[in-house]
Amino acid sequence: YDGTLVVISHGFASTNLSHHDVATALADSGFAVLSINHSLDSLYNMAQAGTFAALAVRPSDVQRALNALLAHTELGPKVDAQRIGLFGFSRAAHTNMSGHS
């Protein structure tokens, strides 16, 4: 493992398990994988799914999850913060193109 992390962002009305096949293939290939549930439009919380707020908060969801992982005392040091990629399509593609640095 070389410290590379792939963050998986699910699409509309999905969950962190929606791309389990991709997550498994990435892990089998030596990548660390972080698959998240979005706060306002996962299958578990659809109350605001059709709103702009649900789109707007998605990049922050990813950033919060990354910050938590990188701050974790055991897991954080294993991740190379310069080798983080994002995976997703549909709403996740919007998420991945919106404001990450």
N, C-alpha and C positions, 0 to 999 in steps of 0.2 A: 504494500500500500504506500503510495507516494504523497498522501495528503490531499488528494483531489476529492472534492465533494460535489455532488449533483443534488440540487434542490428540486423536488418535484412539486409543481403547482397544479392542482386539479382544475377541471373545467366546471361549468355551471351545474349545480345540483349533484355534485360528485363528492368524493371523500379522499382522504389520504391513501386509501386502499385501491382507488380506481385504476392506478397504473402499476399495480403490484407486479405484473409481468415485466415491465420495463425496469422497475426497481430491483427485481431479482436478477435480471440480466446484467444490470450495471454493477451490482454487488458481486456477482459471480466473476465479473471482469476486473475486479479490484478497486472499484470506486466506493467511497462512502456515499450513502444516500440519506437525505432528509426529505420526507414526504409529509406535507402539512395539510391540515384542514383550515380553510379560510373562515374567518370569523363571521361574515355576514352572508355567505352563500354556499355553505356546504349542505349536503343532504341532511345533516343534523340541525341546521338552522337556516330555514328558507324565509323567515319573516320579512327580511329586507332584500331578498335576492334580486328582485326586479328593479332595484333603485340604483341611482348613480353612486350612492354611498357604498354599495357593495363592490362596485368596480374600484372606487377611489381608495378603499382601505386595503385592497389586496397587496400592493407593494409593501405597505407597512406590516402586514401579516408576515410576509416573507422576511422582512428585516428583523422583526421581533424574534422570529424563530431562529434566524442566523445568530443574532446577538446572544440568545440564550445558549445555543450550542457552543459558540466560541467562548463564552464565559464559563462553561462547565469545566470543573477542575480536572476531570479525567479525559473527557472527549475533546474539549476545546484545543488543547495542545497538539492533538493528532491531525487537526485540519490546517492545511495551508491556505490562509485567507486570500492568497493570490491565485488560488486554483479552485475557484468556486464557479460552477456552471448552473444554469437553470433549464429545466425541461417543462414543457407543457404546450397545449394547443387549445384553441377556442379561447375562453376567457383567460386561461393560463398564459396564452401567447401575449395577450394584452398586459397581463401582470408582469411578465418577464421583460417586456419592452418599456415598462414605465418606471423610470426614476431609480434604477439601481446603479450604484457606483462601486 
